[in-house]
Amino acid sequence: MRKRELVKILEKENFVSLEQLARKLTVSTRTIREDIKSINQESSSFNINRSKTRGYYLVIEDME
């Protein structure tokens, strides 16, 4: 459920910092990093990437 919420946040907002994600989901930044790693390993249709200056963002894979 939390992982789904994390993806929904990233769908709505272009870039979100680690701290903002942790605050919105009321968990630690470590938990967010672990969730992102898990989501990226489980999903083939999208990926969560990180920009050093702007934060995390969602990349939808092209299904062609």
DRENDRENDO-373475 format. One record per residue: x, y, z of N, C-alpha, C, CB in turn; residue number from 1. Coordinates in Angstrom, 2 decimals, m for minus. Glycine has a CB too. Example, Ala and Ser with C-alpha at 12.3 -4.5 7.8 and 13.67 -1.06 7.14 Angstrom:
<rs>
<r><n_xx>13.19</n_xx><n_yy>m5.69</n_yy><n_zz>7.80</n_zz><ca_xx>12.30</ca_xx><ca_yy>m4.50</ca_yy><ca_zz>7.80</ca_zz><c_xx>13.20</c_xx><c_yy>m3.30</c_yy><c_zz>7.80</c_zz><cb_xx>11.31</cb_xx><cb_yy>m4.47</cb_yy><cb_zz>9.05</cb_zz><seq>1</seq></r>
<r><n_xx>12.85</n_xx><n_yy>m2.25</n_yy><n_zz>7.08</n_zz><ca_xx>13.67</ca_xx><ca_yy>m1.06</ca_yy><ca_zz>7.14</ca_zz><c_xx>12.90</c_xx><c_yy>0.03</c_yy><c_zz>7.87</c_zz><cb_xx>14.08</cb_xx><cb_yy>m0.60</cb_yy><cb_zz>5.72</cb_zz><seq>2</seq></r>
</rs>
This chain:
<rs>
<r><n_xx>0.82</n_xx><n_yy>m1.19</n_yy><n_zz>0.00</n_zz><ca_xx>0.00</ca_xx><ca_yy>0.00</ca_yy><ca_zz>0.00</ca_zz><c_xx>0.87</c_xx><c_yy>1.26</c_yy><c_zz>0.00</c_zz><cb_xx>m0.94</cb_xx><cb_yy>0.00</cb_yy><cb_zz>1.21</cb_zz><seq>1</seq></r>
<r><n_xx>1.88</n_xx><n_yy>1.29</n_yy><n_zz>0.83</n_zz><ca_xx>2.75</ca_xx><ca_yy>2.47</ca_yy><ca_zz>0.90</ca_zz><c_xx>3.50</c_xx><c_yy>2.67</c_yy><c_zz>m0.43</c_zz><cb_xx>3.76</cb_xx><cb_yy>2.33</cb_yy><cb_zz>2.06</cb_zz><seq>2</seq></r>
<r><n_xx>3.93</n_xx><n_yy>1.57</n_yy><n_zz>m1.02</n_zz><ca_xx>4.64</ca_xx><ca_yy>1.67</ca_yy><ca_zz>m2.30</ca_zz><c_xx>3.72</c_xx><c_yy>2.24</c_yy><c_zz>m3.38</c_zz><cb_xx>5.19</cb_xx><cb_yy>0.30</cb_yy><cb_zz>m2.73</cb_zz><seq>3</seq></r>
<r><n_xx>2.48</n_xx><n_yy>1.83</n_yy><n_zz>m3.36</n_zz><ca_xx>1.50</ca_xx><ca_yy>2.34</ca_yy><ca_zz>m4.32</ca_zz><c_xx>1.31</c_xx><c_yy>3.85</c_yy><c_zz>m4.12</c_zz><cb_xx>0.15</cb_xx><cb_yy>1.60</cb_yy><cb_zz>m4.17</cb_zz><seq>4</seq></r>
<r><n_xx>1.24</n_xx><n_yy>4.28</n_yy><n_zz>m2.87</n_zz><ca_xx>1.11</ca_xx><ca_yy>5.70</ca_yy><ca_zz>m2.56</ca_zz><c_xx>2.33</c_xx><c_yy>6.49</c_yy><c_zz>m3.04</c_zz><cb_xx>0.91</cb_xx><cb_yy>5.91</cb_yy><cb_zz>m1.05</cb_zz><seq>5</seq></r>
<r><n_xx>3.50</n_xx><n_yy>5.92</n_yy><n_zz>m2.85</n_zz><ca_xx>4.73</ca_xx><ca_yy>6.56</ca_yy><ca_zz>m3.29</ca_zz><c_xx>4.68</c_xx><c_yy>6.79</c_yy><c_zz>m4.80</c_zz><cb_xx>5.95</cb_xx><cb_yy>5.70</cb_yy><cb_zz>m2.91</cb_zz><seq>6</seq></r>
<r><n_xx>4.27</n_xx><n_yy>5.79</n_yy><n_zz>m5.55</n_zz><ca_xx>4.17</ca_xx><ca_yy>5.92</ca_yy><ca_zz>m7.01</ca_zz><c_xx>3.13</c_xx><c_yy>6.97</c_yy><c_zz>m7.38</c_zz><cb_xx>3.81</cb_xx><cb_yy>4.55</cb_yy><cb_zz>m7.65</cb_zz><seq>7</seq></r>
<r><n_xx>2.00</n_xx><n_yy>6.99</n_yy><n_zz>m6.68</n_zz><ca_xx>0.96</ca_xx><ca_yy>7.98</ca_yy><ca_zz>m6.96</ca_zz><c_xx>1.48</c_xx><c_yy>9.40</c_yy><c_zz>m6.75</c_zz><cb_xx>m0.27</cb_xx><cb_yy>7.73</cb_yy><cb_zz>m6.07</cb_zz><seq>8</seq></r>
<r><n_xx>2.25</n_xx><n_yy>9.61</n_yy><n_zz>m5.69</n_zz><ca_xx>2.82</ca_xx><ca_yy>10.93</ca_yy><ca_zz>m5.44</ca_zz><c_xx>3.72</c_xx><c_yy>11.34</c_yy><c_zz>m6.60</c_zz><cb_xx>3.62</cb_xx><cb_yy>10.94</cb_yy><cb_zz>m4.11</cb_zz><seq>9</seq></r>
<r><n_xx>4.56</n_xx><n_yy>10.41</n_yy><n_zz>m7.06</n_zz><ca_xx>5.48</ca_xx><ca_yy>10.72</ca_yy><ca_zz>m8.15</ca_zz><c_xx>4.76</c_xx><c_yy>10.90</c_yy><c_zz>m9.48</c_zz><cb_xx>6.52</cb_xx><cb_yy>9.63</cb_yy><cb_zz>m8.27</cb_zz><seq>10</seq></r>
<r><n_xx>3.60</n_xx><n_yy>10.28</n_yy><n_zz>m9.64</n_zz><ca_xx>2.80</ca_xx><ca_yy>10.49</ca_yy><ca_zz>m10.85</ca_zz><c_xx>2.26</c_xx><c_yy>11.92</c_yy><c_zz>m10.88</c_zz><cb_xx>1.64</cb_xx><cb_yy>9.48</cb_yy><cb_zz>m10.92</cb_zz><seq>11</seq></r>
<r><n_xx>1.88</n_xx><n_yy>12.43</n_yy><n_zz>m9.73</n_zz><ca_xx>1.27</ca_xx><ca_yy>13.76</ca_yy><ca_zz>m9.64</ca_zz><c_xx>2.30</c_xx><c_yy>14.89</c_yy><c_zz>m9.70</c_zz><cb_xx>0.49</cb_xx><cb_yy>13.88</cb_yy><cb_zz>m8.36</cb_zz><seq>12</seq></r>
<r><n_xx>3.46</n_xx><n_yy>14.67</n_yy><n_zz>m9.12</n_zz><ca_xx>4.47</ca_xx><ca_yy>15.72</ca_yy><ca_zz>m9.02</ca_zz><c_xx>5.70</c_xx><c_yy>15.33</c_yy><c_zz>m9.84</c_zz><cb_xx>4.85</cb_xx><cb_yy>15.98</cb_yy><cb_zz>m7.54</cb_zz><seq>13</seq></r>
<r><n_xx>6.30</n_xx><n_yy>16.29</n_yy><n_zz>m10.50</n_zz><ca_xx>7.45</ca_xx><ca_yy>15.99</ca_yy><ca_zz>m11.36</ca_zz><c_xx>8.66</c_xx><c_yy>15.53</c_yy><c_zz>m10.58</c_zz><cb_xx>7.81</cb_xx><cb_yy>17.21</cb_yy><cb_zz>m12.17</cb_zz><seq>14</seq></r>
<r><n_xx>9.08</n_xx><n_yy>16.29</n_yy><n_zz>m9.59</n_zz><ca_xx>10.25</ca_xx><ca_yy>15.95</ca_yy><ca_zz>m8.79</ca_zz><c_xx>9.90</c_xx><c_yy>16.10</c_yy><c_zz>m7.31</c_zz><cb_xx>11.47</cb_xx><cb_yy>16.84</cb_yy><cb_zz>m9.17</cb_zz><seq>15</seq></r>
<r><n_xx>10.30</n_xx><n_yy>15.11</n_yy><n_zz>m6.50</n_zz><ca_xx>10.01</ca_xx><ca_yy>15.15</ca_yy><ca_zz>m5.07</ca_zz><c_xx>11.27</c_xx><c_yy>14.72</c_yy><c_zz>m4.33</c_zz><cb_xx>8.79</cb_xx><cb_yy>14.23</cb_yy><cb_zz>m4.71</cb_zz><seq>16</seq></r>
<r><n_xx>11.66</n_xx><n_yy>15.49</n_yy><n_zz>m3.33</n_zz><ca_xx>12.86</ca_xx><ca_yy>15.15</ca_yy><ca_zz>m2.57</ca_zz><c_xx>12.59</c_xx><c_yy>13.94</c_yy><c_zz>m1.67</c_zz><cb_xx>13.34</cb_xx><cb_yy>16.35</cb_yy><cb_zz>m1.72</cb_zz><seq>17</seq></r>
<r><n_xx>13.66</n_xx><n_yy>13.30</n_yy><n_zz>m1.27</n_zz><ca_xx>13.58</ca_xx><ca_yy>12.16</ca_yy><ca_zz>m0.36</ca_zz><c_xx>12.87</c_xx><c_yy>12.56</c_yy><c_zz>0.93</c_zz><cb_xx>14.99</cb_xx><cb_yy>11.62</cb_yy><cb_zz>m0.06</cb_zz><seq>18</seq></r>
<r><n_xx>13.23</n_xx><n_yy>13.71</n_yy><n_zz>1.45</n_zz><ca_xx>12.63</ca_xx><ca_yy>14.18</ca_yy><ca_zz>2.70</ca_zz><c_xx>11.13</c_xx><c_yy>14.45</c_yy><c_zz>2.55</c_zz><cb_xx>13.34</cb_xx><cb_yy>15.45</cb_yy><cb_zz>3.17</cb_zz><seq>19</seq></r>
<r><n_xx>10.73</n_xx><n_yy>15.02</n_yy><n_zz>1.42</n_zz><ca_xx>9.30</ca_xx><ca_yy>15.26</ca_yy><ca_zz>1.18</ca_zz><c_xx>8.53</c_xx><c_yy>13.95</c_yy><c_zz>1.11</c_zz><cb_xx>9.09</cb_xx><cb_yy>16.06</cb_yy><cb_zz>m0.12</cb_zz><seq>20</seq></r>
<r><n_xx>9.08</n_xx><n_yy>12.96</n_yy><n_zz>0.42</n_zz><ca_xx>8.42</ca_xx><ca_yy>11.66</ca_yy><ca_zz>0.33</ca_zz><c_xx>8.27</c_xx><c_yy>11.04</c_yy><c_zz>1.71</c_zz><cb_xx>9.20</cb_xx><cb_yy>10.72</cb_yy><cb_zz>m0.60</cb_zz><seq>21</seq></r>
<r><n_xx>9.32</n_xx><n_yy>11.10</n_yy><n_zz>2.51</n_zz><ca_xx>9.29</ca_xx><ca_yy>10.53</ca_yy><ca_zz>3.86</ca_zz><c_xx>8.23</c_xx><c_yy>11.23</c_yy><c_zz>4.71</c_zz><cb_xx>10.67</cb_xx><cb_yy>10.65</cb_yy><cb_zz>4.52</cb_zz><seq>22</seq></r>
<r><n_xx>8.16</n_xx><n_yy>12.54</n_yy><n_zz>4.60</n_zz><ca_xx>7.16</ca_xx><ca_yy>13.31</ca_yy><ca_zz>5.37</ca_zz><c_xx>5.74</c_xx><c_yy>12.96</c_yy><c_zz>4.93</c_zz><cb_xx>7.40</cb_xx><cb_yy>14.82</cb_yy><cb_zz>5.20</cb_zz><seq>23</seq></r>
<r><n_xx>5.52</n_xx><n_yy>12.91</n_yy><n_zz>3.63</n_zz><ca_xx>4.18</ca_xx><ca_yy>12.63</ca_yy><ca_zz>3.10</ca_zz><c_xx>3.69</c_xx><c_yy>11.24</c_yy><c_zz>3.50</c_zz><cb_xx>4.16</cb_xx><cb_yy>12.78</cb_yy><cb_zz>1.58</cb_zz><seq>24</seq></r>
<r><n_xx>4.61</n_xx><n_yy>10.29</n_yy><n_zz>3.57</n_zz><ca_xx>4.25</ca_xx><ca_yy>8.91</ca_yy><ca_zz>3.88</ca_zz><c_xx>4.51</c_xx><c_yy>8.55</c_yy><c_zz>5.35</c_zz><cb_xx>5.02</cb_xx><cb_yy>7.96</cb_yy><cb_zz>2.97</cb_zz><seq>25</seq></r>
<r><n_xx>4.96</n_xx><n_yy>9.51</n_yy><n_zz>6.12</n_zz><ca_xx>5.26</ca_xx><ca_yy>9.36</ca_yy><ca_zz>7.55</ca_zz><c_xx>6.14</c_xx><c_yy>8.14</c_yy><c_zz>7.86</c_zz><cb_xx>3.97</cb_xx><cb_yy>9.26</cb_yy><cb_zz>8.34</cb_zz><seq>26</seq></r>
<r><n_xx>7.25</n_xx><n_yy>8.06</n_yy><n_zz>7.12</n_zz><ca_xx>8.25</ca_xx><ca_yy>7.01</ca_yy><ca_zz>7.34</ca_zz><c_xx>9.63</c_xx><c_yy>7.66</c_yy><c_zz>7.27</c_zz><cb_xx>8.11</cb_xx><cb_yy>5.83</cb_yy><cb_zz>6.29</cb_zz><seq>27</seq></r>
<r><n_xx>10.66</n_xx><n_yy>6.90</n_yy><n_zz>7.53</n_zz><ca_xx>12.02</ca_xx><ca_yy>7.42</ca_yy><ca_zz>7.47</ca_zz><c_xx>12.51</c_xx><c_yy>7.50</c_yy><c_zz>6.03</c_zz><cb_xx>12.96</cb_xx><cb_yy>6.55</cb_yy><cb_zz>8.31</cb_zz><seq>28</seq></r>
<r><n_xx>13.56</n_xx><n_yy>8.29</n_yy><n_zz>5.82</n_zz><ca_xx>14.14</ca_xx><ca_yy>8.39</ca_yy><ca_zz>4.49</ca_zz><c_xx>14.74</c_xx><c_yy>7.04</c_yy><c_zz>4.07</c_zz><cb_xx>15.21</cb_xx><cb_yy>9.49</cb_yy><cb_zz>4.45</cb_zz><seq>29</seq></r>
<r><n_xx>15.24</n_xx><n_yy>6.30</n_yy><n_zz>5.02</n_zz><ca_xx>15.79</ca_xx><ca_yy>4.97</ca_yy><ca_zz>4.71</ca_zz><c_xx>14.69</c_xx><c_yy>4.06</c_yy><c_zz>4.16</c_zz><cb_xx>16.43</cb_xx><cb_yy>4.33</cb_yy><cb_zz>5.97</cb_zz><seq>30</seq></r>
<r><n_xx>13.51</n_xx><n_yy>4.12</n_yy><n_zz>4.76</n_zz><ca_xx>12.38</ca_xx><ca_yy>3.31</ca_yy><ca_zz>4.29</ca_zz><c_xx>12.02</c_xx><c_yy>3.69</c_yy><c_zz>2.86</c_zz><cb_xx>11.16</cb_xx><cb_yy>3.48</cb_yy><cb_zz>5.21</cb_zz><seq>31</seq></r>
<r><n_xx>12.02</n_xx><n_yy>4.97</n_yy><n_zz>2.56</n_zz><ca_xx>11.72</ca_xx><ca_yy>5.42</ca_yy><ca_zz>1.20</ca_zz><c_xx>12.75</c_xx><c_yy>4.87</c_yy><c_zz>0.22</c_zz><cb_xx>11.68</cb_xx><cb_yy>6.97</cb_yy><cb_zz>1.13</cb_zz><seq>32</seq></r>
<r><n_xx>14.03</n_xx><n_yy>4.97</n_yy><n_zz>0.57</n_zz><ca_xx>15.08</ca_xx><ca_yy>4.44</ca_yy><ca_zz>m0.31</ca_zz><c_xx>14.91</c_xx><c_yy>2.94</c_yy><c_zz>m0.54</c_zz><cb_xx>16.48</cb_xx><cb_yy>4.72</cb_yy><cb_zz>0.28</cb_zz><seq>33</seq></r>
<r><n_xx>14.57</n_xx><n_yy>2.20</n_yy><n_zz>0.51</n_zz><ca_xx>14.37</ca_xx><ca_yy>0.76</ca_yy><ca_zz>0.37</ca_zz><c_xx>13.14</c_xx><c_yy>0.46</c_yy><c_zz>m0.49</c_zz><cb_xx>14.22</cb_xx><cb_yy>0.10</cb_yy><cb_zz>1.76</cb_zz><seq>34</seq></r>
<r><n_xx>12.07</n_xx><n_yy>1.24</n_yy><n_zz>m0.30</n_zz><ca_xx>10.86</ca_xx><ca_yy>1.05</ca_yy><ca_zz>m1.11</ca_zz><c_xx>11.15</c_xx><c_yy>1.32</c_yy><c_zz>m2.58</c_zz><cb_xx>9.74</cb_xx><cb_yy>1.98</cb_yy><cb_zz>m0.62</cb_zz><seq>35</seq></r>
<r><n_xx>11.89</n_xx><n_yy>2.38</n_yy><n_zz>m2.86</n_zz><ca_xx>12.23</ca_xx><ca_yy>2.72</ca_yy><ca_zz>m4.25</ca_zz><c_xx>13.06</c_xx><c_yy>1.61</c_yy><c_zz>m4.88</c_zz><cb_xx>12.98</cb_xx><cb_yy>4.06</cb_yy><cb_zz>m4.31</cb_zz><seq>36</seq></r>
<r><n_xx>14.03</n_xx><n_yy>1.11</n_yy><n_zz>m4.15</n_zz><ca_xx>14.85</ca_xx><ca_yy>0.01</ca_yy><ca_zz>m4.66</ca_zz><c_xx>13.98</c_xx><c_yy>m1.21</c_yy><c_zz>m4.97</c_zz><cb_xx>15.94</cb_xx><cb_yy>m0.37</cb_yy><cb_zz>m3.64</cb_zz><seq>37</seq></r>
<r><n_xx>13.07</n_xx><n_yy>m1.53</n_yy><n_zz>m4.08</n_zz><ca_xx>12.17</ca_xx><ca_yy>m2.67</ca_yy><ca_zz>m4.27</ca_zz><c_xx>11.23</c_xx><c_yy>m2.46</c_yy><c_zz>m5.46</c_zz><cb_xx>11.35</cb_xx><cb_yy>m2.90</cb_yy><cb_zz>m3.01</cb_zz><seq>38</seq></r>
<r><n_xx>10.66</n_xx><n_yy>m1.27</n_yy><n_zz>m5.57</n_zz><ca_xx>9.77</ca_xx><ca_yy>m0.95</ca_yy><ca_zz>m6.69</ca_zz><c_xx>10.52</c_xx><c_yy>m1.09</c_yy><c_zz>m8.01</c_zz><cb_xx>9.19</cb_xx><cb_yy>0.49</cb_yy><cb_zz>m6.55</cb_zz><seq>39</seq></r>
<r><n_xx>11.73</n_xx><n_yy>m0.57</n_yy><n_zz>m8.08</n_zz><ca_xx>12.51</ca_xx><ca_yy>m0.64</ca_yy><ca_zz>m9.32</ca_zz><c_xx>12.85</c_xx><c_yy>m2.07</c_yy><c_zz>m9.70</c_zz><cb_xx>13.79</cb_xx><cb_yy>0.17</cb_yy><cb_zz>m9.18</cb_zz><seq>40</seq></r>
<r><n_xx>13.04</n_xx><n_yy>m2.94</n_yy><n_zz>m8.72</n_zz><ca_xx>13.35</ca_xx><ca_yy>m4.34</ca_yy><ca_zz>m9.01</ca_zz><c_xx>12.10</c_xx><c_yy>m5.10</c_yy><c_zz>m9.46</c_zz><cb_xx>13.95</cb_xx><cb_yy>m5.02</cb_yy><cb_zz>m7.77</cb_zz><seq>41</seq></r>
<r><n_xx>10.94</n_xx><n_yy>m4.72</n_yy><n_zz>m8.93</n_zz><ca_xx>9.69</ca_xx><ca_yy>m5.43</ca_yy><ca_zz>m9.21</ca_zz><c_xx>9.01</c_xx><c_yy>m4.99</c_yy><c_zz>m10.50</c_zz><cb_xx>8.74</cb_xx><cb_yy>m5.25</cb_yy><cb_zz>m8.07</cb_zz><seq>42</seq></r>
<r><n_xx>9.21</n_xx><n_yy>m3.76</n_yy><n_zz>m10.91</n_zz><ca_xx>8.45</ca_xx><ca_yy>m3.20</ca_yy><ca_zz>m12.02</ca_zz><c_xx>9.23</c_xx><c_yy>m3.22</c_yy><c_zz>m13.33</c_zz><cb_xx>8.03</cb_xx><cb_yy>m1.79</cb_yy><cb_zz>m11.70</cb_zz><seq>43</seq></r>
<r><n_xx>8.53</n_xx><n_yy>m3.59</n_yy><n_zz>m14.40</n_zz><ca_xx>9.13</ca_xx><ca_yy>m3.51</ca_yy><ca_zz>m15.73</ca_zz><c_xx>8.49</c_xx><c_yy>m2.39</c_yy><c_zz>m16.54</c_zz><cb_xx>9.00</cb_xx><cb_yy>m4.85</cb_yy><cb_zz>m16.47</cb_zz><seq>44</seq></r>
<r><n_xx>7.41</n_xx><n_yy>m1.80</n_yy><n_zz>m16.04</n_zz><ca_xx>6.70</ca_xx><ca_yy>m0.77</ca_yy><ca_zz>m16.81</ca_zz><c_xx>7.10</c_xx><c_yy>0.65</c_yy><c_zz>m16.41</c_zz><cb_xx>5.21</cb_xx><cb_yy>m0.94</cb_yy><cb_zz>m16.62</cb_zz><seq>45</seq></r>
<r><n_xx>7.73</n_xx><n_yy>0.81</n_yy><n_zz>m15.27</n_zz><ca_xx>8.20</ca_xx><ca_yy>2.14</ca_yy><ca_zz>m14.87</ca_zz><c_xx>9.39</c_xx><c_yy>2.01</c_yy><c_zz>m13.94</c_zz><cb_xx>7.07</cb_xx><cb_yy>2.93</cb_yy><cb_zz>m14.19</cb_zz><seq>46</seq></r>
<r><n_xx>10.06</n_xx><n_yy>3.13</n_yy><n_zz>m13.74</n_zz><ca_xx>11.25</ca_xx><ca_yy>3.17</ca_yy><ca_zz>m12.91</ca_zz><c_xx>11.26</c_xx><c_yy>4.48</c_yy><c_zz>m12.15</c_zz><cb_xx>12.54</cb_xx><cb_yy>3.00</cb_yy><cb_zz>m13.76</cb_zz><seq>47</seq></r>
<r><n_xx>11.78</n_xx><n_yy>4.48</n_yy><n_zz>m10.94</n_zz><ca_xx>11.93</ca_xx><ca_yy>5.71</ca_yy><ca_zz>m10.18</ca_zz><c_xx>13.41</c_xx><c_yy>6.08</c_yy><c_zz>m10.21</c_zz><cb_xx>11.40</cb_xx><cb_yy>5.55</cb_yy><cb_zz>m8.70</cb_zz><seq>48</seq></r>
<r><n_xx>13.68</n_xx><n_yy>7.25</n_yy><n_zz>m10.76</n_zz><ca_xx>15.06</ca_xx><ca_yy>7.74</ca_yy><ca_zz>m10.87</ca_zz><c_xx>15.27</c_xx><c_yy>8.92</c_yy><c_zz>m9.94</c_zz><cb_xx>15.37</cb_xx><cb_yy>8.15</cb_yy><cb_zz>m12.33</cb_zz><seq>49</seq></r>
<r><n_xx>16.54</n_xx><n_yy>9.32</n_yy><n_zz>m9.79</n_zz><ca_xx>16.86</ca_xx><ca_yy>10.43</ca_yy><ca_zz>m8.90</ca_zz><c_xx>17.76</c_xx><c_yy>11.43</c_yy><c_zz>m9.61</c_zz><cb_xx>17.54</cb_xx><cb_yy>9.92</cb_yy><cb_zz>m7.61</cb_zz><seq>50</seq></r>
<r><n_xx>17.39</n_xx><n_yy>12.68</n_yy><n_zz>m9.49</n_zz><ca_xx>18.23</ca_xx><ca_yy>13.78</ca_yy><ca_zz>m9.93</ca_zz><c_xx>18.90</c_xx><c_yy>14.34</c_yy><c_zz>m8.68</c_zz><cb_xx>17.40</cb_xx><cb_yy>14.88</cb_yy><cb_zz>m10.71</cb_zz><seq>51</seq></r>
<r><n_xx>20.19</n_xx><n_yy>14.50</n_yy><n_zz>m8.70</n_zz><ca_xx>20.90</ca_xx><ca_yy>15.00</ca_yy><ca_zz>m7.51</ca_zz><c_xx>20.38</c_xx><c_yy>16.35</c_yy><c_zz>m7.05</c_zz><cb_xx>22.38</cb_xx><cb_yy>15.10</cb_yy><cb_zz>m7.79</cb_zz><seq>52</seq></r>
<r><n_xx>19.97</n_xx><n_yy>17.18</n_yy><n_zz>m7.99</n_zz><ca_xx>19.56</ca_xx><ca_yy>18.53</ca_yy><ca_zz>m7.63</ca_zz><c_xx>18.05</c_xx><c_yy>18.70</c_yy><c_zz>m7.45</c_zz><cb_xx>20.03</cb_xx><cb_yy>19.48</cb_yy><cb_zz>m8.67</cb_zz><seq>53</seq></r>
<r><n_xx>17.23</n_xx><n_yy>17.82</n_yy><n_zz>m8.08</n_zz><ca_xx>15.78</ca_xx><ca_yy>18.06</ca_yy><ca_zz>m8.04</ca_zz><c_xx>14.98</c_xx><c_yy>16.99</c_yy><c_zz>m7.32</c_zz><cb_xx>15.27</cb_xx><cb_yy>18.18</cb_yy><cb_zz>m9.42</cb_zz><seq>54</seq></r>
<r><n_xx>15.55</n_xx><n_yy>15.82</n_yy><n_zz>m7.07</n_zz><ca_xx>14.83</ca_xx><ca_yy>14.79</ca_yy><ca_zz>m6.33</ca_zz><c_xx>14.44</c_xx><c_yy>13.60</c_yy><c_zz>m7.18</c_zz><cb_xx>13.60</cb_xx><cb_yy>15.37</cb_yy><cb_zz>m5.72</cb_zz><seq>55</seq></r>
<r><n_xx>13.48</n_xx><n_yy>12.84</n_yy><n_zz>m6.69</n_zz><ca_xx>13.04</ca_xx><ca_yy>11.62</ca_yy><ca_zz>m7.36</ca_zz><c_xx>11.95</c_xx><c_yy>11.92</c_yy><c_zz>m8.36</c_zz><cb_xx>12.54</cb_xx><cb_yy>10.60</cb_yy><cb_zz>m6.33</cb_zz><seq>56</seq></r>
<r><n_xx>11.92</n_xx><n_yy>11.11</n_yy><n_zz>m9.43</n_zz><ca_xx>10.90</ca_xx><ca_yy>11.27</ca_yy><ca_zz>m10.46</ca_zz><c_xx>10.59</c_xx><c_yy>9.93</c_yy><c_zz>m11.10</c_zz><cb_xx>11.36</cb_xx><cb_yy>12.28</cb_yy><cb_zz>m11.53</cb_zz><seq>57</seq></r>
<r><n_xx>9.42</n_xx><n_yy>9.85</n_yy><n_zz>m11.69</n_zz><ca_xx>8.93</ca_xx><ca_yy>8.61</ca_yy><ca_zz>m12.28</ca_zz><c_xx>9.21</c_xx><c_yy>8.60</c_yy><c_zz>m13.77</c_zz><cb_xx>7.43</cb_xx><cb_yy>8.44</cb_yy><cb_zz>m12.02</cb_zz><seq>58</seq></r>
<r><n_xx>9.72</n_xx><n_yy>7.47</n_yy><n_zz>m14.27</n_zz><ca_xx>9.97</ca_xx><ca_yy>7.28</ca_yy><ca_zz>m15.70</ca_zz><c_xx>9.12</c_xx><c_yy>6.10</c_yy><c_zz>m16.15</c_zz><cb_xx>11.52</cb_xx><cb_yy>7.03</cb_yy><cb_zz>m16.01</cb_zz><seq>59</seq></r>
<r><n_xx>8.19</n_xx><n_yy>6.37</n_yy><n_zz>m17.07</n_zz><ca_xx>7.33</ca_xx><ca_yy>5.31</ca_yy><ca_zz>m17.62</ca_zz><c_xx>8.05</c_xx><c_yy>4.72</c_yy><c_zz>m18.82</c_zz><cb_xx>5.91</cb_xx><cb_yy>5.87</cb_yy><cb_zz>m18.02</cb_zz><seq>60</seq></r>
<r><n_xx>8.21</n_xx><n_yy>3.40</n_yy><n_zz>m18.83</n_zz><ca_xx>8.89</ca_xx><ca_yy>2.72</ca_yy><ca_zz>m19.92</ca_zz><c_xx>7.99</c_xx><c_yy>2.66</c_yy><c_zz>m21.13</c_zz><cb_xx>9.33</cb_xx><cb_yy>1.31</cb_yy><cb_zz>m19.50</cb_zz><seq>61</seq></r>
<r><n_xx>8.55</n_xx><n_yy>2.82</n_yy><n_zz>m22.31</n_zz><ca_xx>7.80</ca_xx><ca_yy>2.73</ca_yy><ca_zz>m23.56</ca_zz><c_xx>7.45</c_xx><c_yy>1.27</c_yy><c_zz>m23.81</c_zz><cb_xx>8.62</cb_xx><cb_yy>3.31</cb_yy><cb_zz>m24.74</cb_zz><seq>62</seq></r>
<r><n_xx>6.16</n_xx><n_yy>1.01</n_yy><n_zz>m24.04</n_zz><ca_xx>5.69</ca_xx><ca_yy>m0.37</ca_yy><ca_zz>m24.18</ca_zz><c_xx>5.65</c_xx><c_yy>m0.85</c_yy><c_zz>m25.63</c_zz><cb_xx>4.31</cb_xx><cb_yy>m0.50</cb_yy><cb_zz>m23.58</cb_zz><seq>63</seq></r>
<r><n_xx>6.28</n_xx><n_yy>m0.15</n_yy><n_zz>m26.56</n_zz><ca_xx>6.25</ca_xx><ca_yy>m0.56</ca_yy><ca_zz>m27.97</ca_zz><c_xx>7.15</c_xx><c_yy>m1.72</c_yy><c_zz>m28.23</c_zz><cb_xx>6.65</cb_xx><cb_yy>0.58</cb_yy><cb_zz>m28.86</cb_zz><seq>64</seq></r>
</rs>
